[in-house]
Structure formats: structure tokens, C-alpha cells
Amino acid sequence: MNKYESLKQAASAYRADEPMKNHTSFQVGGPADIFLEPENEEEFARLVGICLDENIPFYVLGNGSNLLVRDGGYRGAVICTKKLHGIDIDGNTLTVHAGDSLKDTAAAAQAAGLTGLEFASGIPGSAGGGIRMNAGAYDGEMKDVVESVRVLDENGQIVEIPAEDLNFSYRHSLLQERPIWMLSARVALAPGDPESIQAKMDDLNGRRADKQPLEYPSAGSTFRRPQGYFAGKLVQDSGFQGVRVGGAQVSEKHAGFVINAGDATATDILTLIGNIQAQVKKQFGVDMRTEVIVIGEDPAQKS
Ligand SMILES: Cc1cc2nc3c(=O)[nH]c(=O)nc-3n(C[C@H](O)[C@H](O)[C@H](O)COP(=O)(O)OP(=O)(O)OC[C@H]3O[C@@H](n4cnc5c(N)ncnc54)[C@H](O)[C@@H]3O)c2cc1C
């Protein structure tokens, strides 16, 4: 029996050998063996359950904006949360689902006259990816607004975890420590003036567009901020600004971004990242860890 037979039978739809470059903001990446886009939470839980029961490697994908998939693709199932959406507002609290975009969530808060999520309006991720990464920008992080998260846990149970148990810190959360998947979250905001909220979002997004190479595919900041340094400054000072490997390039506009300047492969991007890491270590003794998550395999390893 085909390894993925149970998934195929349980899924409302599936795609085999789906190019991951179509699902990542870097626009690179080889095929996933099977690509699933569950219609609702029940289907999501069913598919995750089958993967766990049958030891099928799987990866939960939000908007793919912090992800680099290697050129050989992913041997397993990619389960995308895009269709798990719906934003509900009750007083000052929003309930968001895994696949809601942070942009739509911030817009819904603004329309309801709720302040606190302006920082997230320009982050191109989903609520699930944003919470797992504790995404943040300017004066805010997800940890400032998340009250609790409903997750599917490693035993197939749905449990609610309060913010104080989510171990949030810089680009980190409990969802990186345990194989648990966010289904929905409660986001606590404060009443505010819709016009001022909109003005703040416009200001932050204008600053983003001025400083970041949004005209090129990327996965945002390539590196985590090393303690006591700025990643972009280290890249600049090590002479890498504008440097290219194949189609990958360190942005001329912001040295903290490796961009796909045209037809980059994951190998180009990873080679450039590796060169930067080696030079920064040599010159400044600093370890540059990637913020971007790398999955999949190189083409040569494909069986
Ligand atoms: C132009 C650009 C600008 C950016 N600016 C910022 C910024 O200002 N601040 C910032 O923090 N980030 C920024 N990013 C990075 C990225 O948008 C964030 O990390 C975002 O939160 C990732 O969300 P996603 O849905 O795209 O996650 P994905 O890339 O799909 O996944 C990221 C991780 O989250 C996991 N995940 C996804 N959904 C779930 C779920 N439901 N439950 C559990 N785990 C899940 C995935 O398995 C993966 O490990 C930027 C990216 C780009 C391309």
C-alpha cells in the first residue's frame, strides 16, 4: 500500500509532488510528496492523527514566510492551515484561527476600534506561524497580546494553554519546544480610536517599505539578532552587502535580508548564508543563527 494512502482517503483534497516554491515567500523549494489543505479543524486533526499513528513525517505550514525548503523537496506530508480561518470579536478580545493572516487580524482589530496589533499588520505570516515564532516588529510582539492558545497536542487532544505557560521570548514559544499545533488563539486588545490605529499601521508599513526589500522574494530577516549585536550590521561589516551567489543576494537595501534576486535555488541561498556565517564568525567571533527555518533535502539525496 502507498505510504500516503490513508491520508489520501481522509483528505478532502490532496496534491502529490507539489512544488513548495509555490507556497513559500522565498519562492524556492522542491516538491512535497503530498500537500494537504484541510477545510476545517476536524480534518486538520484527522490528518495530523494519521501522520502520528503511521509515523509519516509531516510539516505544518502557515503562510510560508519564514521557511526555506531545500531543492530536493520534503519527503512527507505538508499540511497547510490556510483554510482554517475566521476572526471573531467579543468585546476587547479577538479569537483568530491558525490560517488567519496577521494582516487581516490587524485590519479586523482596527475596524473594531481595538489597539495593540498595529505592529503585526505588515508581518506577512499567519496567526499560527506568528504565535509559534512570537513574531514581532517595532514596538510589539505576539506575546504582548496573546491571552491563550488552543492547540492540538501530540496525543491528539485539544487543550487551551494560557499565555503564562507559552514560554514566549525573543522569536520563541512553547510551540517550538513541543510538537503541538495552534488551532486558535485569544488575543486581548484595548479600545482605541480607529483613525489613530490606521495612522499607526500606515506609518509602520511605510517605514517597513522604506527599509526592507519588499520588492523581492525573501523570508524576512535571515538571521536572529545575536545578543549585543545587530545582524544586518554584522553582515554589512563583514563585506557581504550586495554579494551574490547564483540568484541569491544580500539585499542592497537591508543587509539583514537575503533575497531571491531571480531564479535563486535553495542551495544558492544556503551557500550565501553559510559564507556569511563563516566570515562573521572569523571576523567578529559571533555565531549567526538563522531565524529562517530550513526543511527538506538536497536533490542528490532524493531516492
Ligand atoms: C518581507 C517579510 C517581512 C517579515 N517581517 C517580519 C517581522 O517584522 N517580524 C517577524 O517576527 N517576522 C517577520 N517575517 C517572518 C515571518 O513573516 C514570521 O516569522 C511569521 O510569523 C511566519 O508566519 P507563517 O505563517 O508564514 O509561518 P511559516 O513560515 O508557514 O511557518 C513558520 C513556523 O511556524 C510553524 N507553524 C505554522 N503554523 C503553525 C501552527 N498553526 N501551529 C504550530 N506551528 C505552526 C511552521 O511549522 C514553522 O515551523 C517577515 C517575512 C517576510 C517575508
Ligand as a Chemical Component Dictionary entry (heavy atoms), coordinates in Angstrom:
data_LIG
# 
_chem_comp.id                   LIG 
_chem_comp.type                 NON-POLYMER 
_chem_comp.pdbx_formal_charge   0 
_chem_comp.three_letter_code    LIG 
# 
loop_
_chem_comp_atom.comp_id 
_chem_comp_atom.atom_id 
_chem_comp_atom.alt_atom_id 
_chem_comp_atom.type_symbol 
_chem_comp_atom.charge 
_chem_comp_atom.model_Cartn_x 
_chem_comp_atom.model_Cartn_y 
_chem_comp_atom.model_Cartn_z 
_chem_comp_atom.pdbx_ordinal 
LIG C1  C1  C 0 9.005  40.529 3.862  1  
LIG C2  C2  C 0 8.954  39.844 5.190  2  
LIG C3  C3  C 0 8.943  40.593 6.349  3  
LIG C4  C4  C 0 8.899  39.972 7.599  4  
LIG N1  N1  N 0 8.875  40.736 8.715  5  
LIG C5  C5  C 0 8.835  40.143 9.930  6  
LIG C6  C6  C 0 8.795  40.935 11.114 7  
LIG O1  O1  O 0 8.764  42.157 11.078 8  
LIG N2  N2  N 0 8.785  40.297 12.312 9  
LIG C7  C7  C 0 8.785  38.930 12.397 10 
LIG O2  O2  O 0 8.768  38.393 13.516 11 
LIG N3  N3  N 0 8.814  38.158 11.275 12 
LIG C8  C8  C 0 8.839  38.727 10.062 13 
LIG N4  N4  N 0 8.868  37.951 8.927  14 
LIG C9  C9  C 0 8.920  36.485 9.058  15 
LIG C10 C10 C 0 7.566  35.767 9.081  16 
LIG O3  O3  O 0 6.565  36.539 8.406  17 
LIG C11 C11 C 0 7.110  35.470 10.501 18 
LIG O4  O4  O 0 8.020  34.621 11.171 19 
LIG C12 C12 C 0 5.722  34.825 10.517 20 
LIG O5  O5  O 0 5.255  34.773 11.827 21 
LIG C13 C13 C 0 5.731  33.407 9.948  22 
LIG O6  O6  O 0 4.384  33.004 9.786  23 
LIG P1  P1  P 0 3.972  31.985 8.621  24 
LIG O7  O7  O 0 2.535  31.702 8.748  25 
LIG O8  O8  O 0 4.436  32.467 7.314  26 
LIG O9  O9  O 0 4.807  30.716 9.097  27 
LIG P2  P2  P 0 5.506  29.601 8.214  28 
LIG O10 O10 O 0 6.697  30.177 7.517  29 
LIG O11 O11 O 0 4.499  28.885 7.388  30 
LIG O12 O12 O 0 5.999  28.643 9.381  31 
LIG C14 C14 C 0 6.908  29.129 10.367 32 
LIG C15 C15 C 0 6.937  28.108 11.515 33 
LIG O13 O13 O 0 5.669  28.120 12.162 34 
LIG C16 C16 C 0 5.128  26.813 12.184 35 
LIG N5  N5  N 0 3.667  26.911 12.134 36 
LIG C17 C17 C 0 2.888  27.452 11.174 37 
LIG N6  N6  N 0 1.592  27.364 11.531 38 
LIG C18 C18 C 0 1.556  26.732 12.732 39 
LIG C19 C19 C 0 0.513  26.328 13.602 40 
LIG N7  N7  N 0 -0.766 26.535 13.323 41 
LIG N8  N8  N 0 0.860  25.711 14.769 42 
LIG C20 C20 C 0 2.151  25.476 15.076 43 
LIG N9  N9  N 0 3.195  25.833 14.281 44 
LIG C21 C21 C 0 2.878  26.457 13.116 45 
LIG C22 C22 C 0 5.719  26.104 10.977 46 
LIG O14 O14 O 0 5.702  24.697 11.146 47 
LIG C23 C23 C 0 7.143  26.674 11.010 48 
LIG O15 O15 O 0 7.899  25.991 11.954 49 
LIG C24 C24 C 0 8.884  38.552 7.674  50 
LIG C25 C25 C 0 8.883  37.797 6.488  51 
LIG C26 C26 C 0 8.911  38.432 5.261  52 
LIG C27 C27 C 0 8.882  37.599 4.011  53 
# 
loop_
_chem_comp_bond.comp_id 
_chem_comp_bond.atom_id_1 
_chem_comp_bond.atom_id_2 
_chem_comp_bond.value_order 
_chem_comp_bond.pdbx_ordinal 
LIG C1  C2  SING 1  
LIG C2  C3  SING 2  
LIG C2  C26 DOUB 3  
LIG C3  C4  DOUB 4  
LIG C4  N1  SING 5  
LIG C4  C24 SING 6  
LIG N1  C5  DOUB 7  
LIG C5  C6  SING 8  
LIG C5  C8  SING 9  
LIG C6  O1  DOUB 10 
LIG C6  N2  SING 11 
LIG N2  C7  SING 12 
LIG C7  O2  DOUB 13 
LIG C7  N3  SING 14 
LIG N3  C8  DOUB 15 
LIG C8  N4  SING 16 
LIG N4  C9  SING 17 
LIG N4  C24 SING 18 
LIG C9  C10 SING 19 
LIG C10 O3  SING 20 
LIG C10 C11 SING 21 
LIG C11 O4  SING 22 
LIG C11 C12 SING 23 
LIG C12 O5  SING 24 
LIG C12 C13 SING 25 
LIG C13 O6  SING 26 
LIG O6  P1  SING 27 
LIG P1  O7  DOUB 28 
LIG P1  O8  SING 29 
LIG P1  O9  SING 30 
LIG O9  P2  SING 31 
LIG P2  O10 DOUB 32 
LIG P2  O11 SING 33 
LIG P2  O12 SING 34 
LIG O12 C14 SING 35 
LIG C14 C15 SING 36 
LIG C15 O13 SING 37 
LIG C15 C23 SING 38 
LIG O13 C16 SING 39 
LIG C16 N5  SING 40 
LIG C16 C22 SING 41 
LIG N5  C17 SING 42 
LIG N5  C21 SING 43 
LIG C17 N6  DOUB 44 
LIG N6  C18 SING 45 
LIG C18 C19 SING 46 
LIG C18 C21 DOUB 47 
LIG C19 N7  SING 48 
LIG C19 N8  DOUB 49 
LIG N8  C20 SING 50 
LIG C20 N9  DOUB 51 
LIG N9  C21 SING 52 
LIG C22 O14 SING 53 
LIG C22 C23 SING 54 
LIG C23 O15 SING 55 
LIG C24 C25 DOUB 56 
LIG C25 C26 SING 57 
LIG C26 C27 SING 58 
# 
